[in-house]
Amino acid sequence: MSEEIRNPSRIVPASMLTSILLNGVLGFGMLVGVLFCTGDLNEALSTKTGYPFMEIFLQGTRSSRGSAAMISIIIVLGVCATIAVLASSSRLTWSNHEPASPSSPSRQQQQSPSSSPSLASAHPWPSMMSSPSQSPACSSPT
């Protein structure tokens, strides 16, 4: 995605550092807010749920519905972060298989195309993807 912006060698690192700084400031604000709302710390640490933040939310709101709403926000944020990490890792994996990837020229220099088997011939999937007319299960009885 950095290919689509002007001067990516300056903009991308600056945006990454700005993101880290902004998340650090917001995280510190969240930490201060949670610490001010924390009641009995020993009660929070010995909660039945095993998750002290749930007890801290319950102590802060004094309402099971309010704490459940706050917990659901945390769960939704966790799910969204997991999806973002999965998307990012799949993009990185896909970029390493592109012909113009940095790892590709070294592979091409080490192995010539005639000496190494291709992925299509080494993998059983192409042979499994035959047309329905060639499949014995789909042949018409004659």
C-alpha positions as a Python dict, from the first residue, in 0.01 Angstrom:
ca = {
    (1, 'M'): (0, 0, 0),
    (2, 'S'): (294, 232, 45),
    (3, 'E'): (352, 237, -331),
    (4, 'E'): (38, 448, -372),
    (5, 'I'): (162, 753, -177),
    (6, 'R'): (415, 1021, -259),
    (7, 'N'): (754, 996, -85),
    (8, 'P'): (687, 668, 99),
    (9, 'S'): (1035, 658, 254),
    (10, 'R'): (939, 959, 470),
    (11, 'I'): (562, 925, 504),
    (12, 'V'): (540, 559, 611),
    (13, 'P'): (790, 578, 901),
    (14, 'A'): (638, 909, 1015),
    (15, 'S'): (289, 762, 1015),
    (16, 'M'): (410, 455, 1205),
    (17, 'L'): (576, 669, 1472),
    (18, 'T'): (270, 895, 1494),
    (19, 'S'): (52, 588, 1541),
    (20, 'I'): (276, 458, 1819),
    (21, 'L'): (280, 797, 1991),
    (22, 'L'): (-97, 844, 1964),
    (23, 'N'): (-169, 491, 2090),
    (24, 'G'): (74, 541, 2377),
    (25, 'V'): (-97, 863, 2488),
    (26, 'L'): (-444, 708, 2460),
    (27, 'G'): (-328, 393, 2639),
    (28, 'F'): (-185, 603, 2922),
    (29, 'G'): (-517, 787, 2949),
    (30, 'M'): (-698, 454, 2968),
    (31, 'L'): (-456, 334, 3236),
    (32, 'V'): (-513, 646, 3447),
    (33, 'G'): (-890, 610, 3412),
    (34, 'V'): (-886, 243, 3512),
    (35, 'L'): (-659, 310, 3810),
    (36, 'F'): (-890, 584, 3937),
    (37, 'C'): (-1191, 351, 3906),
    (38, 'T'): (-1020, 55, 4074),
    (39, 'G'): (-1173, -14, 4412),
    (40, 'D'): (-1036, -302, 4615),
    (41, 'L'): (-734, -436, 4429),
    (42, 'N'): (-724, -767, 4620),
    (43, 'E'): (-1089, -829, 4534),
    (44, 'A'): (-1017, -758, 4169),
    (45, 'L'): (-721, -996, 4166),
    (46, 'S'): (-914, -1278, 4336),
    (47, 'T'): (-1227, -1252, 4121),
    (48, 'K'): (-1425, -1563, 4030),
    (49, 'T'): (-1398, -1492, 3658),
    (50, 'G'): (-1019, -1497, 3656),
    (51, 'Y'): (-1009, -1168, 3465),
    (52, 'P'): (-938, -872, 3695),
    (53, 'F'): (-1046, -611, 3440),
    (54, 'M'): (-1402, -744, 3456),
    (55, 'E'): (-1410, -694, 3831),
    (56, 'I'): (-1259, -346, 3794),
    (57, 'F'): (-1535, -255, 3546),
    (58, 'L'): (-1795, -392, 3787),
    (59, 'Q'): (-1649, -195, 4076),
    (60, 'G'): (-1631, 121, 3865),
    (61, 'T'): (-1984, 109, 3727),
    (62, 'R'): (-2159, -75, 4012),
    (63, 'S'): (-2382, -223, 3745),
    (64, 'S'): (-2362, -563, 3581),
    (65, 'R'): (-2517, -426, 3260),
    (66, 'G'): (-2270, -138, 3241),
    (67, 'S'): (-1973, -362, 3303),
    (68, 'A'): (-2105, -615, 3048),
    (69, 'A'): (-2129, -336, 2789),
    (70, 'M'): (-1771, -229, 2862),
    (71, 'I'): (-1650, -590, 2846),
    (72, 'S'): (-1825, -640, 2512),
    (73, 'I'): (-1640, -336, 2376),
    (74, 'I'): (-1311, -494, 2481),
    (75, 'I'): (-1410, -822, 2314),
    (76, 'V'): (-1510, -648, 1989),
    (77, 'L'): (-1179, -459, 1986),
    (78, 'G'): (-993, -787, 2038),
    (79, 'V'): (-1176, -951, 1749),
    (80, 'C'): (-1107, -653, 1520),
    (81, 'A'): (-738, -654, 1615),
    (82, 'T'): (-720, -1027, 1541),
    (83, 'I'): (-874, -974, 1198),
    (84, 'A'): (-628, -692, 1125),
    (85, 'V'): (-330, -907, 1227),
    (86, 'L'): (-457, -1196, 1013),
    (87, 'A'): (-506, -967, 712),
    (88, 'S'): (-161, -816, 756),
    (89, 'S'): (11, -1152, 788),
    (90, 'S'): (-170, -1290, 485),
    (91, 'R'): (-63, -985, 281),
    (92, 'L'): (297, -1036, 390),
    (93, 'T'): (278, -1403, 301),
    (94, 'W'): (128, -1322, -38),
    (95, 'S'): (391, -1055, -109),
    (96, 'N'): (668, -1309, -58),
    (97, 'H'): (521, -1520, -337),
    (98, 'E'): (505, -1239, -589),
    (99, 'P'): (762, -1258, -871),
    (100, 'A'): (904, -915, -779),
    (101, 'S'): (949, -992, -409),
    (102, 'P'): (1296, -953, -257),
    (103, 'S'): (1317, -1323, -181),
    (104, 'S'): (1235, -1426, -534),
    (105, 'P'): (1559, -1324, -718),
    (106, 'S'): (1775, -1516, -474),
    (107, 'R'): (1565, -1826, -529),
    (108, 'Q'): (1589, -1782, -906),
    (109, 'Q'): (1967, -1741, -892),
    (110, 'Q'): (2018, -2048, -672),
    (111, 'Q'): (1794, -2280, -873),
    (112, 'S'): (1747, -2285, -1243),
    (113, 'P'): (1392, -2354, -1367),
    (114, 'S'): (1494, -2681, -1532),
    (115, 'S'): (1654, -2826, -1217),
    (116, 'S'): (1375, -2759, -971),
    (117, 'P'): (1027, -2908, -990),
    (118, 'S'): (744, -2664, -1019),
    (119, 'L'): (487, -2628, -743),
    (120, 'A'): (212, -2746, -976),
    (121, 'S'): (385, -3076, -1047),
    (122, 'A'): (482, -3131, -682),
    (123, 'H'): (137, -3064, -539),
    (124, 'P'): (-153, -3309, -571),
    (125, 'W'): (-424, -3042, -611),
    (126, 'P'): (-394, -2992, -989),
    (127, 'S'): (-449, -3362, -1046),
    (128, 'M'): (-747, -3357, -811),
    (129, 'M'): (-910, -3073, -1004),
    (130, 'S'): (-1024, -3263, -1306),
    (131, 'S'): (-1332, -3167, -1499),
    (132, 'P'): (-1661, -3341, -1406),
    (133, 'S'): (-1669, -3525, -1738),
    (134, 'Q'): (-1338, -3696, -1656),
    (135, 'S'): (-1436, -3787, -1301),
    (136, 'P'): (-1547, -4152, -1257),
    (137, 'A'): (-1806, -4050, -998),
    (138, 'C'): (-1980, -3820, -1245),
    (139, 'S'): (-1974, -4047, -1546),
    (140, 'S'): (-2309, -4147, -1682),
    (141, 'P'): (-2401, -4516, -1671),
    (142, 'T'): (-2377, -4673, -2014),
}
